[in-house]
Amino acid sequence: MFILKLFNYIVVLVSLLIAVGCRTLPEGEAPDGPLVPEPVKVDDAMNAEAAINYMVVSLVMKCRPIADAGTTKPKVQNNFIFSSKLVDSVQMDVWRKLINMDMIVPVAREAEHPEYRLKSEITQKGKRVGNEKKYSWKMTLERISDRKSLWTEHLEFVK
């Protein structure tokens, strides 16, 4: 008797799921083209402010130690290579935004036992876009204990 009731419940449940699934499809033919849009490509002529926002969003959304932190924020030490006064502030803007968003615990010294190191380097490319110089920017978050790279982002921008 129990098996018969269980079987009836399963049949009813499966029937309902099939019926609901069919009702969620729109009437008519499938649309032309891809159903899921292509990911947005980073523009070659991205300005510095857009580049900063892109890096912050990427860190917060794609970088597992920061994205999954919850109430225990990761202890992060920055290791930025400064090359030009014109763009050095760009790296620091990302750092300040992460701190202001309360996404990390900034660590200045090794004695404070940082868990991760955020590396950043901006280099000038030979090309110019109009009156602006073109730069290449690479950021990486690595775990200090084994020097394993956990997140990397690379983009180009003009300033």
Secondary structure as UniProt FT lines:
FT   HELIX           2..23
FT   TURN            44..45
FT   STRAND          46..47
FT   HELIX           48..62
FT   HELIX           64..67
FT   TURN            70..71
FT   STRAND          75..81
FT   TURN            85..87
FT   HELIX           88..100
FT   TURN            101..102
FT   STRAND          105..106
FT   HELIX           110..112
FT   STRAND          116..129
FT   TURN            130..131
FT   STRAND          132..143
FT   TURN            144..147
FT   STRAND          148..158
//
